[in-house]
Amino acid sequence: MQFRIISDLHVDINYQYYSKFKFDPKSYYLIAGDISGSRYKTTDFINYQMDKGTLKHGIFIEGNHMGYDLDWQESDQTKDACYSYLSRQFPLTCDVSFMENNFKEIPDTNIIIVGCTLYTDYNCFENNEKFRQNIKLVRLHRRQNTSKFVKY
């Protein structure tokens, strides 16, 4: 089985290339985030590729742009609502599955894929004192000789 890893397709911005993405139907795809900023555009893209028969097997996670293209008429615009929607559309039992804090076993292999979306916590920049403390810890860590803590 051949794995292909791709990310940052941004089909909501790169819409002119929407139909030009070429997937190998024999490969297993790991789409590592940012298909689009919209749960609906992500769903449309995955379904389009599956209907064409080019994307047959794989998993995807959403990236840090999920929610940038929200429908402001919706009552629930949280990332959790987006993840819940995508989990219903592409469950783990589907050939192409959405993953958020879960795992999937690849049939006929000993491979287990764990998927989640990770974010940088930029809140530390809001409080300058906290930011300075974090920088001090990073500098201290770089100077620290950790070999004395290694057990042989």
C-alpha positions as CSV (number, residue, x, y, z in Angstrom):
1,M,0.0,0.0,0.0
2,Q,1.3,3.4,-0.9
3,F,0.7,6.4,1.3
4,R,0.5,9.9,0.1
5,I,0.6,12.9,2.5
6,I,-0.8,16.2,1.4
7,S,-2.0,19.4,3.2
8,D,-3.0,23.0,2.8
9,L,-5.2,22.5,-0.3
10,H,-7.2,25.6,0.6
11,V,-9.9,24.8,-2.0
12,D,-12.0,27.7,-0.7
13,I,-9.2,30.1,-2.0
14,N,-7.8,27.9,-4.8
15,Y,-11.2,27.2,-6.3
16,Q,-9.9,27.4,-9.9
17,Y,-7.9,24.3,-9.2
18,Y,-10.8,22.4,-7.5
19,S,-11.2,19.9,-10.3
20,K,-7.6,19.7,-11.2
21,F,-6.3,18.0,-8.1
22,K,-5.2,14.5,-9.1
23,F,-5.5,11.7,-6.6
24,D,-4.2,8.2,-7.3
25,P,-7.1,5.8,-6.6
26,K,-4.6,3.1,-5.5
27,S,-3.0,5.2,-2.8
28,Y,-4.1,5.8,0.8
29,Y,-4.2,9.6,1.5
30,L,-3.4,11.4,4.7
31,I,-4.7,14.9,4.2
32,A,-3.0,16.8,7.1
33,G,-5.2,19.8,7.4
34,D,-6.6,22.9,5.7
35,I,-8.6,21.4,2.9
36,S,-10.6,24.6,3.3
37,G,-11.9,26.9,6.0
38,S,-15.5,25.7,5.7
39,R,-16.9,22.4,6.8
40,Y,-19.3,22.5,3.8
41,K,-16.6,23.3,1.2
42,T,-14.5,20.5,2.7
43,T,-17.4,18.1,2.5
44,D,-18.1,19.1,-1.1
45,F,-14.5,18.6,-2.1
46,I,-14.1,15.2,-0.5
47,N,-17.4,14.0,-2.0
48,Y,-16.4,15.4,-5.4
49,Q,-13.1,13.5,-5.3
50,M,-14.8,10.3,-4.1
51,D,-17.6,10.5,-6.7
52,K,-14.9,10.9,-9.4
53,G,-13.4,7.7,-8.1
54,T,-10.0,9.2,-7.6
55,L,-10.0,9.5,-3.8
56,K,-10.9,6.0,-2.6
57,H,-9.1,5.6,0.7
58,G,-7.8,8.0,3.3
59,I,-8.2,10.1,6.4
60,F,-8.2,13.9,6.8
61,I,-8.0,16.3,9.7
62,E,-8.9,20.0,9.7
63,G,-6.2,22.6,10.2
64,N,-5.9,25.9,11.8
65,H,-8.2,27.6,9.2
66,M,-11.3,25.7,10.0
67,G,-14.0,28.2,10.8
68,Y,-12.5,31.1,8.9
69,D,-15.3,30.7,6.3
70,L,-18.3,30.4,8.6
71,D,-21.9,30.9,7.6
72,W,-22.8,33.6,10.0
73,Q,-26.5,32.6,9.8
74,E,-25.7,29.4,11.7
75,S,-26.4,29.3,15.4
76,D,-23.4,27.1,16.3
77,Q,-20.2,28.3,14.7
78,T,-17.7,26.6,17.1
79,K,-14.9,24.4,15.9
80,D,-16.6,21.6,17.9
81,A,-19.7,22.0,15.7
82,C,-17.5,21.9,12.6
83,Y,-15.8,18.7,13.8
84,S,-19.1,17.1,14.8
85,Y,-20.5,17.8,11.4
86,L,-17.5,16.4,9.5
87,S,-17.4,13.3,11.8
88,R,-21.0,12.6,10.9
89,Q,-20.3,13.1,7.1
90,F,-17.1,11.0,7.1
91,P,-17.2,8.5,10.0
92,L,-14.4,6.2,10.8
93,T,-16.3,3.4,9.0
94,C,-16.2,5.4,5.8
95,D,-13.4,4.8,3.2
96,V,-12.4,8.4,3.6
97,S,-12.7,9.4,7.3
98,F,-12.5,12.6,9.3
99,M,-10.3,12.3,12.4
100,E,-10.3,14.5,15.5
101,N,-8.8,13.0,18.6
102,N,-9.4,9.4,17.4
103,F,-7.7,6.7,15.5
104,K,-8.3,4.3,12.6
105,E,-6.8,0.9,11.8
106,I,-5.9,0.4,8.2
107,P,-7.5,-2.8,7.0
108,D,-5.1,-5.7,6.2
109,T,-2.1,-3.9,7.8
110,N,-0.6,-3.4,11.2
111,I,-1.0,0.3,10.8
112,I,-3.0,2.5,13.1
113,I,-3.3,6.3,12.3
114,V,-4.0,8.7,15.1
115,G,-5.4,12.1,14.1
116,C,-6.1,15.4,15.7
117,T,-5.9,19.1,15.0
118,L,-3.2,21.0,17.0
119,Y,-3.0,24.7,17.6
120,T,-0.4,27.1,18.9
121,D,-1.6,29.0,21.9
122,Y,-1.1,32.6,21.1
123,N,-2.7,33.7,24.3
124,C,0.8,33.8,25.8
125,F,1.4,36.9,23.7
126,E,-1.5,38.8,25.2
127,N,0.2,39.1,28.6
128,N,3.8,40.4,28.1
129,E,4.9,39.2,31.5
130,K,3.8,35.6,30.7
131,F,5.5,35.9,27.3
132,R,8.8,37.0,28.9
133,Q,8.6,34.1,31.4
134,N,8.1,31.7,28.5
135,I,11.1,33.1,26.6
136,K,13.2,32.8,29.8
137,L,12.3,29.2,30.1
138,V,13.2,28.5,26.5
139,R,16.6,30.2,26.9
140,L,17.2,28.3,30.1
141,H,16.3,25.0,28.4
142,R,18.7,25.7,25.6
143,R,21.6,26.2,28.0
144,Q,20.7,23.3,30.3
145,N,22.9,20.2,30.0
146,T,20.3,17.4,30.3
147,S,22.9,14.6,30.0
148,K,23.1,14.3,33.8
149,F,19.4,13.3,33.8
150,V,19.8,10.4,31.3
151,K,19.8,7.0,32.9
152,Y,21.9,4.4,31.2
